[in-house]
Amino acid sequence: MLEQLRQVNGIDPNRDSAEFDLLFENAFDQWVATTASEKCTFFQILHHTCQRYLTDRKPEFINCQSKIMGGNSILHSAADSVTSAVQKASQALNERGERLGRAEEKTEDMKNSAQQFAETAYKLAMKHKC
């Protein structure tokens, strides 16, 4: 369980290594990622997840590169991309709503004009019938 994680050890922050250790309450695991880059990505996601979901006790990240703890992480750039996409979608929806509102107003005006035309035509027809 994530709550049982006590320490994440990157082993050597000055060397691109795929090895790392995870210390849990009752266990110690040695891990090896496929690449150092994959390890970095895993650490960023793990750190972000711990920060977001663990409230009482967060694990200690030691011997990790500083970019893992914040800065220009892939999570921040992904979050920025998502925020930007949401803002663009929201703006597009607002613009669409405004256009639909204008179309509704025009439709209502056309309906009223058509009703007035029909009434006038009916009155003219009745006037010329007599």
N, C-alpha and C positions, 0 to 999 in steps of 0.2 A: 504494500500500500504506500502511496505517496506520503501519507502522514508519518510513516515509519522511517523515511529517508532522513538521515542525520547529516551526511557529509557527501559532497561530490568533490573528488580529487582529480584534477586534470594532470597530475604527476609532474609535468614540467611546462610552465607557461612560456618558456623561451625557446621551445623546440616544437616543431610540428610533429606531434606524435598522435597516433590513433588510439593509444592506450589510456584508460582511465579507471578509477575505482569508485564504487558506490558503497557507502557505509550505511547500513540500516540498523534499527534497534537491536536486532538479534542476528544479523548476518553481515558479511563483508564479501562483496563481489568484485572480481577483476573483469574488466570488459575491454574489448578491442573493437573499434569501429572499422568500417571498410577503409575510410580515409580520414586524415586529420580534419578535412573540411566537413565531412559528415559528423565527426565528433563535435566540432564547433557548432554546427546546426542543432544537433541533439542537445547540447548544453544550453544554447539560447532558448530553445523551446522548453526545456526542463526548468530553467530559471524563471522564464515568463510564467509558466504554469504554477510553479511554487509561489511566486509573488501574487498571483491572482487568486489562487484557491486555498492556500494555506494561511490561516489567520493566527493560530496560536504559536507555532514553532516552525520556522523555516530552516531548511538545511543550509549548512555552511558550504560555500563554494571556495575551495582552496586550489592554489596552483593552476588557476585558469587565466586565460588571456583576458585582458580588460574589456575587449570588445564583446565578450560574452555577457558581461554584467550590464550592458547598456550601450550607449553610444550609437554607432551606425549598424546596429544589428539588422538581420534580415526581417525580424519581427517588426521593428519600427518602420522600415521601408514598406513592408507589406501592409501594416496598419495605415500608413500614410496613403498608400494606393487605394485601399478600401475606403478610407475617409473621402478621398478625392472622388472616387466612383460614386459613392453615396451622395455627395454634394451635387455632382453632375446629374445624377438620376433625379434627385429632388428638384433641381432647377428645371429639368426637362418636364417633370410632372406638373410643376407650377405653371410653366408656360403652356402646356397642353390644357390645363384646367382653365387658364385665361382664355385660350382660343375657343374651348368648348362653351364657356360662358358667353363669349361674343356671338357664337353661332346660335346659342339658345335665344339670345336677345333678338337676333335678326330673324330667326324662325318665328318667334312670337309676333314681331312686327309684320312679317309677311302674312301670318294667319289673320291678324287684325285687319290688314289691308284687303285680304281676300274676302273676309266677312263683310266689310264695308262695301266692296264691289258687288258682292252677291245681293246685299240688301238694296243697293242703288239699282241694280239690274232688275230685281223683282219689282221695285216701285215703278220703274219706267215701263216694265211690261204690263203692270196692272193699270197704269195711267193710259197707255195706248190701247188697251183692250176695250175700255169703255167708250 
